[in-house]
Amino acid sequence: MKKHLLLLLLWAPFLFWARQAQGWGFFGHRLLNRLAVYTLPPAMVGFFKANIDYLTVNATRPDSRRVVVPGEAPRHFIDVDRYGDSAAYRLPRRYADAIARYGEDSLLKHGIVPWHVVSMKNQLTAAFRDRDTDRILRLSADMGHYVADACVPLHTTRNYNGQLTGQKGIHGLWESRLPELLSADYDLFTGSALYLENPTDVIWNAVIRSNAAVDSVLRFEKEVTARFPEDQKFGYEQRGSATVRAYSRDFSREYHRRLNGQVERQMRYAVRLIGSFWYTCWVDAGSPDLSKMTRTASETEKQRLEREAKEAAAAPALAMPGHDD
């Protein structure tokens, strides 16, 4: 009973977002950052809980930047199949080595998420070392987003939306529709954050794990589709003032059943991974006493976020390489 009550309290802020969200970027990212706070040790959790709303809301900021910031889009994915079979095991772990082998233009075209997470790790460690509250919060929120993206199978393949196999729309089905409909029943409680001895290997292992699931993500959708007439695969739902076409609840539930908990497992994995990266950055910075730091973001940081949000809302979308979901 206590566990179900806690789940209800944690999920309550997301009931509205679940109805409004068009992608993992809103519902999933915000939920994962929020739950990751509860994986942290006592010396960190007070500071992070004091800023849990900041970390939740700003988990989606990297997606907002995609439309205005050149070079942002490749940070969210890596098409490992562009490099050949078993490429995830063979790609250089150091970004400088990857540039030397493939050239930076090619890397940016096919995505750089694992290398970018390592860069974020170094930046957040420096922010903890400098005891800079604004940077700690900003980088923590952003890092959570990129780590979570590395845990999505379709963020690791050039067939990121099923466009190469006649399955266009599967991206939103896997990472948005299924969590939106079913995540209230997921068990996303995980163990405490772990210290990562080798963060580079850890994030690459996350990519390898995600990429290994691509085949089942695509194959099971095809198998379920074969059993559902078009008028039963899709339906129409009210989203605010708009009526939108969406995968039907029956189709979504059957696909979810065939995946056998895959989305739930990946979300649970992402929660602990986000917390572990935050924790590792703090430890590597010398475990500064967070209770002696400014507890919340400064007015300057809040104004900067407001300005960035307005710019993203007003700007036309940039033409970007790679994934557009």
PyMOL commands that set and color helices and strands:
alter all, ss='L'
color gray80, all
select helices_A, chain A and resi 2-20+27-37+42-50+52-65+73-76+80-83+87-90+95-102+104-110+113-130+133-149+153-155+170-185+199-212+214-225+230-233+249-259+262-284+290-292+299-314
alter helices_A, ss='H'
color red, helices_A
select strands_A, chain A and resi 234-239+242-247
alter strands_A, ss='S'
color yellow, strands_A
deselect
rebuild
show_as cartoon
